[in-house]
Amino acid sequence: MEAQSALVTLTVSAPILASDPLLALVASIAPPYQTKVAILKKGSDLSLSIGADSSASVITHRNAILRSLCGLGLHNALDTIGSSPLCFLGGHSATSFAGASPTSAIAMAGISSWMSVADSTRQGSADDASVLIGQLNDYLASRSFLVPSSTPTVADFDLYLAIVGKLSGEALETSVNGYNNTRRWLEQCGATLDELKIVAAKNAAYSKVPAATVPKGLTPKPRPLPLFFYGEEDESVVAAAAAATSAATKAGGAKPGKAAAAAPSNAGGGGGLTDEQKKAAADKKAAKNAAKAAKKKDNPKKGGGAAPAAELNISALDIRVGKIIKAWEHETADKLYCEEIDVGEDKPRQIASGLRPFYKLDEMQNRDVLVLCNLKPMNLVGFPSHGMVLCASNADHTAVEFAVPPEGAKIGERVTFEGFVGEPEAQNKVAKKKIFQALAPDLKTDENGMVNWKGAKSVTSAGQCKAVNGMANAQVA
């Protein structure tokens, strides 16, 4: 069925539509009587015409096309509860104009920005996507979605698809491990996309848009419901119910109610162990505890037990003496310098630093600096950066100065700290375990501006490192 009074006409080539599941889903869900979709067999065409043929405005940028379809292009039909399965723009489209709602205007700007992040993620590497997962975890700690919304928006879906397009299966699970906020967001986006696929399939007879192929994301982990106790149960009853629930979870998601029922329990007030069973369980537990105590008495451990795993310390970081060979201003980021820095490797490293507010360009040239080298490479506003130039700064970051090696220190030599010896950790582990974030709070200058970690002096072949102008009691990062 072709829309005779279409508000918009989407012209797209089949290869483009097949490679863009979000565009295919939105086009499928759009109201069929107001949306005409013209699919070309070949080429790379993509445009959206809004209005009558004689006065139509044409959009050719993919992100703008998606936002228009989800918003004003279809009179907010896809951003209104009742006419759409969800609000693709968080319900902000209609209220963001004419100053009606500053919050909605900011949210709409956020949607645009996050879709640009999704573009960068698609163009980047799997490692870049992995780093982004960690950054998202902090951002999502106090948010359900990328912008204020009760459901995922087109920006959430766009970034989700960009991430799962780079990472899947075990690689995705590994990258998300420990990042519970990002996991929760990824699972919700994936589940909502599955629901949208069902809606799109129902509309297929009218939209004529081929079914979208959505990459597989995370497999949600079973989360058993909490068990309820009155507080009068024997410990063995509680332990049995908890063990049964845990076993069901590990087995792959049997319903917790059934799992708990498999073990005799007073949980939730139903059923229970007999007095004989309770006594037997209590006697067994007491005997086990007595055996443990006897074993501990007969086999005392020196030093109060086995030696704990080595505590994380500053030796995990690979800080080296470097020299800035060349520095220039970033083309688009007004706070960034781009640098080539010799750290004793076969070729100089490229590193981006946010130092333009604090140093003139000529002050950046031929500088001796300290460089944190075991960081993963990442794109900073399109510039491939591999490492970080260390600087001292005051508490509100209004004053910043280089942390520098002493005169005579050799380019490429490693900076160590008194009393801490060890090889630096691999850059992947530093990123995954957030090692720098854990150690950085104790990396400071003392009252004389000398660089220390927990009071231990920094050491090179020529002496101790310092803040170049002697900034005292400053954070170094």
Secondary structure, 3 states (H helix, E strand, C coil): CCCCCCCEEEEEEHHHHHHCHHHHHHHHHCCCCCEEEEEECCCCCEEEEECCHHHCEEECCHHHHHHHHHCHHHCCHHHCECCECCCCCCCCCCCCCCCCCHHHHHHHHHHHHHHHHHHHHHHCCHHHHHHHHHHHHHHHHHCCCCCCCCCCCHHHHHHHHHHHHHCCHHHHHHHHCCCHHHHHHHHHHHHHHHHHHHHHHHHHHHHCCCCCCCCCCCCCCCCCCCCCCCCCCCHHHHHHHHHHHHHHHHHCCCCHHHHHHHCCCCHHHCCCCCHHHHHHHHHHHHHHHHHHHHHHHHCCCHHHCCCCCCCCCHHHCCEEEEEEEEEEECCCCCCCEEEEEECCCCCCEEEEECCCCCCCHHHHCCCEEEEECCCCCEEECCEEECCEECEEECCCCCCEEEEECCCCCCCCCECEECCECCCCCCHHHHHHCCHHHHHHHHEEECCCCEEEECCEEEEECCECCEECCCCCCCEEC
